[in-house]
Amino acid sequence: MGKEANLLGQAVTAIKNKQRARGRALLRETLRLDSENVTAWALMSVVAGSESEQRECLANVLALDPDNKYARRAVRKLKAGQKVMPPLFPDKIQSPAFPVYNSLRTQELASIVLNGYNISGTDFLGRVGKMHSFKIIAGELRLQWRNQDILSFQDEHGRITYIRVAALPVEKDGFGLLEIL
């Protein structure tokens, strides 16, 4: 899963930085390695070159995840003749900053913000096994990513969520991906 997650993280950063062609190329490679990657198919629908390609990508999302809210809403809009322009990674929907701890919650490692646009989940954090974009505000998570360590954070409602860093941000202000455990 490591290479696919890294490619996906690079694609997210490229798309956020309006580098659609690079994002598409990275998503194609991700899907070549893992054709059942719901997040990659959903992102591919965002950068699709045509409406028919967008429909095909959304159909793949729904075939893999029939309850995917983003894909269902996008298909409804397309059927109504509306353009689908999702608010991909808008800064205004970022979460408050959360401290990230080791799994035992004995050491604070970094501070992150989560991006509110969860392309594959059913709520803000999504289901177990889904990916979520994040940005590092302070600290460092490189060693934890390399070791695939289990980490945790506590949200504003007091819920503890266990995560693993799937892809680090590839640029200073870029987004990485967390896997919800």
Rosetta blueprint (number, residue, H / E / L):
1 M L
2 G H
3 K H
4 E H
5 A H
6 N H
7 L H
8 L H
9 G H
10 Q H
11 A H
12 V H
13 T H
14 A H
15 I H
16 K H
17 N L
18 K L
19 Q L
20 R H
21 A H
22 R H
23 G H
24 R H
25 A H
26 L H
27 L H
28 R H
29 E H
30 T H
31 L H
32 R H
33 L H
34 D L
35 S L
36 E L
37 N L
38 V H
39 T H
40 A H
41 W H
42 A H
43 L H
44 M H
45 S H
46 V H
47 V L
48 A L
49 G L
50 S L
51 E H
52 S H
53 E H
54 Q H
55 R H
56 E H
57 C H
58 L H
59 A H
60 N H
61 V H
62 L H
63 A H
64 L H
65 D L
66 P L
67 D L
68 N L
69 K H
70 Y H
71 A H
72 R H
73 R H
74 A H
75 V H
76 R H
77 K H
78 L H
79 K H
80 A L
81 G L
82 Q L
83 K L
84 V L
85 M L
86 P L
87 P L
88 L L
89 F L
90 P L
91 D H
92 K H
93 I H
94 Q L
95 S L
96 P L
97 A L
98 F E
99 P E
100 V E
101 Y E
102 N E
103 S L
104 L L
105 R L
106 T L
107 Q L
108 E E
109 L E
110 A E
111 S E
112 I E
113 V E
114 L E
115 N L
116 G L
117 Y L
118 N L
119 I L
120 S L
121 G L
122 T L
123 D L
124 F L
125 L L
126 G L
127 R L
128 V L
129 G L
130 K L
131 M E
132 H E
133 S E
134 F E
135 K E
136 I E
137 I E
138 A E
139 G E
140 E L
141 L L
142 R H
143 L H
144 Q H
145 W H
146 R H
147 N H
148 Q L
149 D L
150 I L
151 L E
152 S E
153 F E
154 Q E
155 D L
156 E L
157 H L
158 G L
159 R L
160 I E
161 T E
162 Y E
163 I E
164 R E
165 V E
166 A E
167 A E
168 L L
169 P L
170 V L
171 E L
172 K L
173 D L
174 G L
175 F L
176 G E
177 L E
178 L E
179 E E
180 I E
181 L L
